[in-house]
Amino acid sequence: MKLGAQLYTVRQFTRTPEDIEKTLRKIKAMGFDVIQISGFGPMDPHKLGDLIHELELDVCITHNSYERLTKDLDNLIEEHRLMGCDAIGIGSMPNQFRGSKEGAQAFIKEFNEIAKKIADAGMKFGYHNHDFEFERFDGRLVMDMLLEDTVPEFGFILDTYWLQAGGVSPEDYIRRASPRMKVCHFKDMKIVKNEALPRKIGPTFTEVGTGNLNLAACMKACIESGVSHIVIEQDICEIDPFESLGISYANLKKLAADAGALEV
């Protein structure tokens, strides 16, 4: 199993080509060999590909916009080939599809075809969940519609935090997504005082291994499901995001080693 960093965590440091290069070199120096690209500003794809190969980074998957996936897919595929990346993801279902059974069905219909086109190019497609997919319409969760009504080429990038926030068992859904998941996002949850919330207390993001999620059970489910890559993602960091990644990486390696998936 390969462990890595979802670079959305450090998105404020990837807005310009100069920042992207500095961040990739810093991530490599921290010991990461695997990354997911998300939240990058514009950069010449040939230069980005050259930099990734120079640093010997494995780009396991990306997040891309709905617009690029629907209107610029051929160029997007070629850019992935330049990076040596074989998996193309979308970070979320766009707002226009949310909030109804009909919207979810329309998204599924459109992305079943996109997933098949990506597969025809020799690559994988991955859908990243949040918690809104656990809204129920006519007795069915949107996430269940995504799992049950999509073609085999429609893959997943399940997220442990958002599965928990959706009120389901993260490890159960990891198993349900097998064998259609190459990459899983490990993200932890803690409960904190928050004056902005009605009850003044609620969940938020925290470093892997420092929160309340049963990530050991999630790790076991990933191993049993054949997930090949686990990447750390933290939407909001209370400390320096690079320091946050370092803490999470050390704890994730221990989790993987304890589960027999990694020697450290």
N, C-alpha and C positions, 0 to 999 in steps of 0.2 A: 504494500500500500504506500502511496506517495502522499506526503503532507505539504501544504503550501499556504500561500496568502492570497486572499481576495483583495485586490488593490483598491477596491472601493473604500476600504478602511482608511486609506491615506489619500483620498481623492483631492484634498486641498493642495496636495503636493505634486499633482500630475496635470496641471492646467496648461503648461507650455512645453515645447520640445525639450528645453533646457531642464525644466523641473522633472520631466519624465525620465530623462537620462540619469539625473542625479538620484532620483528615487529608486530606479531599477538597480543602480550600482549599490545603493545603501541596502536595499532588500537582499541582494546577493551577498553582501558582506555580513549580513545578519545570519546567514546560513540557509536561506531559502533557495531552493532550486526549482520550485514549482510556483507558478503564479496564475491567478485569473485576472484578466484585464477587464476593468469596468471603471467608468468615470474619467477616462483619459480625455484631455483636450486634443485638438487637432495636431497631427504629426504625420509627416510624409511616411506612407506605409513601407516603402523600401528602406528608409533609414531606421524605422522602428524594427523591421525584420532583421536588419544587419546588427543592430544593438542587441536584440534578443539572442541571436546566434553567437555573437561575441561573448556574451555573458553566460552562455550555455544554460539558458532558462527554458523550462518546459511550460509553455502556455497551455494549460489543460483545458480551458474553455474561456469564453468571453460573454459579456452582456452587451447587447446592441439594441438600438432603438427600433420601435415598430416601423418607423418610416424606412429605415435602411433595409430591414428584413422584407418589407413588402414592395419597395420601389427600387432597391439597389442591390439585390441579392447577388447577382453575378460578380460585381466588384467586391462585395463583402467576402465572398468565397475566395476570390483571388488574394485578398489581403490576408486571409487566414493561412493560405498556402505559403505566403511570404514569411509568416511567423512560425511555420511548422506546427500550426494548431489545427486539430481535427474536429473541434466541437464549437458550435455557434449557439449562443444562448440569448434569451430575452429575459430582462430583469423583472418584468411584471406584465400582467394583462392591462392594456391601456384602459383609461377611465371609461371610454365610450362603450366598453363591453361589460362593465361591472354592474351589479345591482339587479340583474334579472336572468331568468333561465334562457330567454331568447338571446340575450347578449353573450352569455357563455357559449351557447350553441353556435352563434355566428363566429366567435373567436376560434372555436374548435374546428369548424368547417374550413376557415381560412388557413389555419396553421397546420392542419393535417396535410394540406397541399404543399405548404412551405417546407415542412419537415421531410416530405418525400423528395422534394427537389434537392434539399441539402444532402439527403442520403444518396441520391443519384450522383452527387459530386464526390462521394466517398467520405462524407463527414457526418457528424452527429448533431442533432438539435436538442437543446435543453431548455425547459421552462422552470423558472425560479418562482417559488411561491411566497406569498405573504399570509396574512390572516383572513383577508376578505374572501378567500376561496372557501372558507368554512361557513359561509352563509348558505342557508338551506332554501331551496325552491321546489315545491311539489314533492317534499320529502327527500330530496337528494341534495347533498353538499356539492358545491361547484367543484371542489377538489375531486370528489368521486366521479363527477362527469368528465373531468380531465383525465383521470386514470382509466375510466371504463369506455369512454366514447371516442378516444383518439386512436390513431393508427400506431402500429408498433414502432414506426420511425420517430414518433413524438416522444422525446425523452424528458427527463426531469433533473433539476438541481434543487433538491429539497433542502429546507433550512430549518434547523432544529428549533431555533427561537420562535419562528413564526408558526411552526406546527404546534408548539406548546401554547402559544398565544391563541391559536385557533380552537383550543380545547380538546385536542386529540393527543394520542400517544405518538410522539415522534418516531420511536422505534418501530411501531406497527406500520406507519406510513412509509418508512424507509423500506421495510420488507415488501410492502405492496407495490412499490415502484420498481422493484427488481423484476427483470434484469435491464430496465430502461434508464438506469442512472449511472453515469460515469463519475460525476462529482457531487459531493454532499457538502453543504455549508455547516460548519460547526460554529455555533454562536450560543453564548450562555445568557441566562436571565437571573437578575436579582430583584428583590423587592425593596423599595426605598421610599422615604418620605418625599412627597412632591406636592408643594402648595398649589400647583395648578390643577390637581385632580380633585374631584368632588369629595372623595374620602381621605384625601391628603396622603395616600399611600398607594403604591402601584408598581408594576414591573418596569424594568429598564434593562439596557444592555450592560454586559460586564465581560471581563476577560474569561476565556475558556478555563474551566476548572475552578473558578472563584464564585460561581453562582449556584443556583438550585436545580438545574437540569441534570437528569441522569444521563450524562454523556457517555458513561461506560456502557450503558445499555444501548445507546445509539451506535457506539463504536462496534459492539458485538453484532448489531443488526447490519451495519455496513459491511463487515467482514463476511457475514453469512449471505449477503445479497450480491456480493461481487463488486462492490463499489471500489474503484481503483484509486480515486483521489479524494482526500478530505482537505478543504481549505478553510482557513479562519476568516471570518468576516465579523466586523463590529461596526454597526451603523453610526453609533455615537460613542466617543471615547471621553472619559473624564480626565485622562492624562494624555501625554503626548502619544499620538497614534502609533508611532514606531515602537515606543516603550510598551504600549498595549499589545502590539503584535508579538513582541519578544516574550512577554509573560504568557500569552496564549500559546505560543509555539512550544515553549518548554513544557507546559502542562499537557498539550496535545501529544507531544512525543511520549510522555510518560503514560498517558492513556493508551496509546497505540502499543507501546511496549508491554504494558500490563496485560493487554488483550492478545499478545502474541503476534501482532501484525507488523511489528517494527523492532529492530534491534538497536538499542541506544547505549 
